[in-house]
Amino acid sequence: MKVFIIGTGNVGAQQARAAAKAGHSVSIFSSTSEEAAKVAAETGASVASSVAEGAKGVDLVYLAVPGSVLGSVAVELQNIDSKTVILDGTNPLNATFSDLDITGVSGAGDLQGLFANNSVVKAFNTVFAGRITSPSQKSPQLQAFIAGDSADAKKVVAEYATSLGFDALDVGGLRFARSLEEMAFLNIALNASNSLSWQSAWSLSGPEKLA
């Protein structure tokens, strides 16, 4: 799979590392060229000269940027192939990190409103950066919760998540992106207020599916 990751902070860098290890063709972009070059050297990813250039001909665009800049990034992605899936791995935190900054139902829903031809899928936002490359470390296999309105787009994201070692779980339409964003916000708040190790994650457990 051809994967383009926008953002090379903790999340973006770990996604690039995990995706390259899984055998995907990975390209990255960062507003800081030095940071992009460092991540590329560490992961084997190639560096795109711009968002528009990096998004050409890829299967998946992974957004690993602050929620506050999604609007400007979306503008640069307007002319990409309609089959390219937009994976929103962000959390729409406000400037003080005290709440979510959402106009409509969810941050991912607001983002989808900026795309007429591409499907937005919410996933990975509930997974801390430190667990992206170790989805099974010291615990059961982590789940990648996936929300979106396109079954085909969710299938692409599920295949990607599975290749990284996650248990892909389709939680429904993009409406449930709001639930995932609230789950992530709660996990962030719990780790910050309790001095936890930023390794915790949500998991749906219970009986197996009925026959």
C-alpha positions as CSV (number, residue, x, y, z in Angstrom):
1,M,0.0,0.0,0.0
2,K,1.2,3.5,-0.8
3,V,0.9,5.6,2.4
4,F,1.5,9.3,2.7
5,I,1.9,10.6,6.3
6,I,1.5,14.3,6.9
7,G,3.2,15.3,10.2
8,T,6.4,13.9,11.7
9,G,5.8,14.5,15.4
10,N,5.6,11.6,17.8
11,V,2.6,10.1,16.1
12,G,3.7,10.7,12.5
13,A,7.2,9.4,13.1
14,Q,5.9,6.2,14.8
15,Q,3.3,5.6,12.1
16,A,6.1,6.0,9.4
17,R,8.2,3.5,11.3
18,A,5.4,1.0,11.7
19,A,4.2,1.3,8.1
20,A,7.6,0.9,6.7
21,K,8.3,-2.1,8.8
22,A,5.0,-3.6,7.6
23,G,6.2,-3.3,4.0
24,H,4.3,-0.3,2.9
25,S,5.7,2.3,0.5
26,V,5.8,5.3,2.9
27,S,6.3,9.0,2.1
28,I,6.2,11.8,4.7
29,F,5.8,15.6,4.8
30,S,6.5,18.0,7.6
31,S,6.5,21.8,7.8
32,T,10.0,21.4,9.3
33,S,12.3,20.0,6.6
34,E,15.0,19.0,9.2
35,E,12.5,17.0,11.1
36,A,11.2,15.3,8.0
37,A,14.8,14.4,7.0
38,K,15.5,12.9,10.4
39,V,12.4,10.7,10.4
40,A,13.1,9.6,6.8
41,A,16.6,8.6,7.8
42,E,15.3,6.6,10.8
43,T,12.4,4.9,9.0
44,G,13.4,4.6,5.3
45,A,10.5,6.7,4.2
46,S,10.8,9.2,1.4
47,V,10.3,13.0,1.9
48,A,7.7,14.8,-0.2
49,S,8.4,18.4,-1.3
50,S,4.8,19.4,-0.5
51,V,1.4,18.0,0.6
52,A,0.0,18.1,-2.9
53,E,3.1,16.3,-4.3
54,G,3.2,13.6,-1.6
55,A,-0.5,12.8,-2.0
56,K,-0.3,12.0,-5.7
57,G,-1.1,8.3,-6.5
58,V,-1.3,7.1,-2.9
59,D,-3.9,4.8,-1.4
60,L,-3.9,6.4,2.0
61,V,-3.2,9.9,3.4
62,Y,-2.6,9.7,7.1
63,L,-3.2,13.0,9.0
64,A,-0.9,13.2,12.0
65,V,-1.0,17.0,12.6
66,P,-2.6,19.2,15.3
67,G,-6.3,19.4,14.8
68,S,-6.1,23.2,14.6
69,V,-4.3,23.0,11.2
70,L,-6.6,20.4,9.5
71,G,-8.4,23.1,7.5
72,S,-5.3,24.4,5.9
73,V,-4.0,20.9,5.1
74,A,-7.4,20.0,3.6
75,V,-7.0,22.9,1.1
76,E,-3.8,21.4,-0.1
77,L,-5.4,18.0,-0.6
78,Q,-8.4,19.2,-2.7
79,N,-7.2,17.9,-6.0
80,I,-6.1,14.4,-5.1
81,D,-7.5,11.2,-6.6
82,S,-11.0,10.5,-5.4
83,K,-10.0,6.9,-4.5
84,T,-7.5,8.1,-2.0
85,V,-8.7,7.6,1.6
86,I,-8.1,10.4,4.2
87,L,-7.3,8.7,7.5
88,D,-7.9,11.2,10.3
89,G,-5.8,10.2,13.2
90,T,-6.0,13.6,15.0
91,N,-7.8,14.8,18.1
92,P,-9.5,18.2,18.0
93,L,-8.2,19.6,21.3
94,N,-8.6,23.2,22.0
95,A,-5.7,25.6,22.7
96,T,-5.7,24.9,26.4
97,F,-6.2,21.1,26.1
98,S,-9.2,21.5,28.3
99,D,-11.8,20.4,25.9
100,L,-12.5,19.4,22.3
101,D,-12.8,22.2,19.6
102,I,-15.6,20.9,17.3
103,T,-18.1,22.8,15.1
104,G,-20.4,20.0,14.2
105,V,-20.8,16.4,15.5
106,S,-17.1,15.6,15.4
107,G,-13.7,16.8,14.2
108,A,-13.7,14.1,11.6
109,G,-17.1,15.1,10.5
110,D,-16.0,18.8,10.1
111,L,-13.1,17.5,8.1
112,Q,-15.3,15.4,5.8
113,G,-17.3,18.5,5.1
114,L,-14.2,20.0,3.4
115,F,-14.0,17.1,0.9
116,A,-16.5,16.6,-1.9
117,N,-14.7,13.6,-3.5
118,N,-12.7,11.8,-0.8
119,S,-13.8,9.7,2.1
120,V,-12.6,10.6,5.6
121,V,-12.1,7.7,8.1
122,K,-11.4,8.2,11.8
123,A,-8.9,5.7,13.2
124,F,-5.8,5.5,15.5
125,N,-6.7,8.6,17.4
126,T,-7.3,6.5,20.6
127,V,-3.8,5.0,20.3
128,F,-0.9,6.8,22.0
129,A,2.3,7.2,19.9
130,G,4.2,4.9,22.2
131,R,1.9,2.0,21.3
132,I,1.8,2.4,17.5
133,T,4.8,0.2,17.0
134,S,3.9,-2.2,19.8
135,P,0.2,-3.0,19.6
136,S,0.7,-6.3,21.6
137,Q,3.3,-5.3,24.1
138,K,2.5,-6.5,27.6
139,S,-1.2,-6.7,26.9
140,P,-3.7,-8.3,24.5
141,Q,-3.6,-7.0,20.9
142,L,-4.7,-3.4,20.7
143,Q,-7.8,-2.5,18.7
144,A,-7.9,0.1,16.0
145,F,-11.4,1.6,16.2
146,I,-12.5,2.7,12.7
147,A,-15.4,5.1,12.0
148,G,-16.5,6.2,8.5
149,D,-19.4,6.4,6.1
150,S,-17.7,4.5,3.2
151,A,-17.4,0.8,3.6
152,D,-14.7,0.7,0.9
153,A,-12.7,3.4,2.6
154,K,-13.0,1.6,6.0
155,K,-11.8,-1.6,4.4
156,V,-8.6,0.1,3.2
157,V,-8.0,1.5,6.7
158,A,-8.8,-1.9,8.3
159,E,-6.2,-3.6,6.0
160,Y,-3.7,-1.0,7.0
161,A,-4.3,-1.3,10.7
162,T,-4.2,-5.1,10.5
163,S,-0.9,-5.0,8.7
164,L,0.6,-3.0,11.6
165,G,-0.6,-5.7,14.1
166,F,-3.8,-4.1,15.3
167,D,-7.2,-5.8,15.6
168,A,-9.3,-3.6,13.3
169,L,-12.8,-2.9,14.7
170,D,-15.4,-1.1,12.6
171,V,-17.5,1.0,15.0
172,G,-19.9,2.4,12.4
173,G,-20.5,5.6,10.6
174,L,-18.6,8.9,10.9
175,R,-21.1,9.9,13.6
176,F,-19.1,7.6,16.0
177,A,-15.9,9.6,15.3
178,R,-17.2,11.9,18.1
179,S,-17.2,8.9,20.5
180,L,-13.7,8.1,19.5
181,E,-12.6,11.7,20.0
182,E,-14.1,11.8,23.4
183,M,-12.5,8.5,24.3
184,A,-9.1,9.8,23.3
185,F,-9.7,13.1,25.2
186,L,-10.6,11.1,28.4
187,N,-7.5,8.9,28.0
188,I,-5.3,12.0,27.6
189,A,-6.8,13.6,30.6
190,L,-6.4,10.5,32.8
191,N,-2.8,10.2,31.9
192,A,-2.1,13.9,32.5
193,S,-3.9,14.1,35.8
194,N,-2.6,10.8,37.2
195,S,1.0,11.0,36.0
196,L,0.5,7.8,34.0
197,S,3.0,6.4,31.5
198,W,1.0,7.2,28.3
199,Q,0.7,3.6,27.4
200,S,-3.0,3.0,28.3
201,A,-5.5,2.2,25.6
202,W,-9.2,1.4,25.2
203,S,-10.4,-2.1,24.4
204,L,-13.8,-3.6,23.8
205,S,-14.0,-6.9,25.6
206,G,-16.8,-9.4,26.1
207,P,-18.3,-12.6,24.8
208,E,-17.5,-13.8,21.3
209,K,-19.9,-13.1,18.5
210,L,-23.0,-15.2,18.4
211,A,-23.0,-18.0,15.8
